[in-house]
Every structure is written in structure tokens, then in C-alpha cells.
Amino acid sequence: MRLDGQYRAVVDRIEDGLAVLEVEVNGDLHELVVNADCLPRVARRADAVVDVTLQDGTLRDATYDRRATRHRRRQAQTRFDRLSRRLPRDDEE
């Protein structure tokens, strides 16, 4: 499926100069691989949130969303903190 339009994407990873973006469309997750140089410099890292414009499946524009990236990072840290708390042993309740 070729994507057209504007979407929110998350940088999953960057390897060998290529950025792998996760784009959610109608509940389905799509992977988009682009040259990392096509992204704003600040967005060239895992978990950066970008608003992208795609035409016929090709990246035409990408804008970094600082607020959404910070929010995503805080949510991940909260989940990590919650999961990393030591559970009580059976004899400690």
C-alpha cells in the first residue's frame, strides 16, 4: 500500500544512514525507510516524533514535534519506573 497524505511517525531506529519510521494509518502500522538526512537533524534519533508528508509512499516533508517527543519520552519513563519497582515477596505483604 502506497501512502499519500500527512501522518504522524516515530523514528524506530537509524542504521547505516537509514531511518526506519513507524507510521500508523487507521490502526495499522507501516514501516517507512528513508535516508536519515531527509529528517531534521534533531529528529535523527530513536523515538523522535515527526509529522511527515508522503506522496506515493515517498517522504516529501518531515517536521520534528518536540512536545510530542517529550511526552512520549515521559510516558516511556513512567512505564519503565512502574515496571522496575520490586514486587513484594509472598511473606512481605
C-alpha positions as MATLAB code, in Angstrom:
seq = 'MRLDGQYRAVVDRIEDGLAVLEVEVNGDLHELVVNADCLPRVARRADAVVDVTLQDGTLRDATYDRRATRHRRRQAQTRFDRLSRRLPRDDEE';
ca = [
       0.000    0.000    0.000;
       1.418    3.361   -1.029;
       0.734    6.094    1.480;
      -0.344    9.579    0.472;
      -1.007   12.452    2.830;
       0.095   13.717    6.204;
       0.839   11.357    9.067;
       2.455   11.221   12.466;
       5.500    8.946   12.583;
       8.008    7.772   15.163;
      11.652    7.086   14.401;
      12.169    3.448   15.335;
      15.880    3.284   14.603;
      18.670    4.605   12.451;
      21.124    2.166   10.908;
      23.746    2.718    8.239;
      22.368    6.147    7.388;
      18.797    4.911    7.001;
      15.944    5.889    9.311;
      13.125    3.433    9.913;
       9.892    5.260   10.692;
       6.763    3.686   12.125;
       3.653    5.242   10.613;
       0.220    4.341   11.972;
      -2.620    4.518    9.461;
      -6.134    3.536   10.531;
      -4.782    1.313   13.290;
      -2.274   -0.441   11.024;
       1.446    0.078   11.494;
       3.581    0.683    8.410;
       7.355    0.880    8.182;
       8.886    3.590    6.056;
      12.623    3.531    5.369;
      14.174    6.851    4.376;
      17.622    8.372    4.185;
      18.285    9.783    7.665;
      19.485   13.027    6.068;
      15.868   13.654    4.947;
      14.868   14.174    8.587;
      15.524   17.314   10.609;
      18.819   16.897   12.482;
      17.085   16.908   15.883;
      14.803   14.061   14.743;
      17.630   11.722   13.781;
      17.294    9.539   16.874;
      15.096    6.737   18.098;
      11.689    7.726   19.486;
      11.644   11.166   17.857;
       8.141   12.095   16.738;
       7.804   13.656   13.304;
       4.913   14.821   11.191;
       5.505   13.574    7.665;
       4.021   14.288    4.280;
       4.098   11.344    1.915;
       3.370   11.303   -1.766;
       3.018    7.928   -3.417;
       4.876    6.356   -0.482;
       7.805    8.778   -0.736;
       8.759   11.217    2.009;
       8.231   14.796    0.831;
       8.485   16.653    4.155;
       9.229   15.919    7.799;
       8.769   18.238   10.777;
      10.039   17.394   14.252;
       7.446   17.613   17.043;
       9.360   18.486   20.199;
       6.312   18.451   22.501;
       5.085   15.032   21.294;
       8.616   13.622   21.588;
       8.945   14.859   25.187;
       5.512   13.462   26.036;
       6.409   10.086   24.511;
       9.694   10.015   26.440;
       7.931   10.814   29.750;
       5.339    8.086   29.157;
       8.072    5.544   28.431;
       9.990    6.556   31.569;
       6.850    6.257   33.690;
       6.170    2.754   32.329;
       9.791    1.761   32.941;
       9.717    3.113   36.503;
       6.475    1.286   37.240;
       7.762   -1.990   35.809;
      11.122   -1.742   37.541;
       9.677   -1.471   41.061;
      10.438   -4.562   43.045;
       7.381   -6.699   43.657;
       6.833   -7.767   47.259;
       7.692  -11.351   48.131;
       4.853  -13.549   49.368;
       5.981  -13.088   53.001;
       6.277   -9.268   52.724;
       2.730   -8.116   52.143;
];
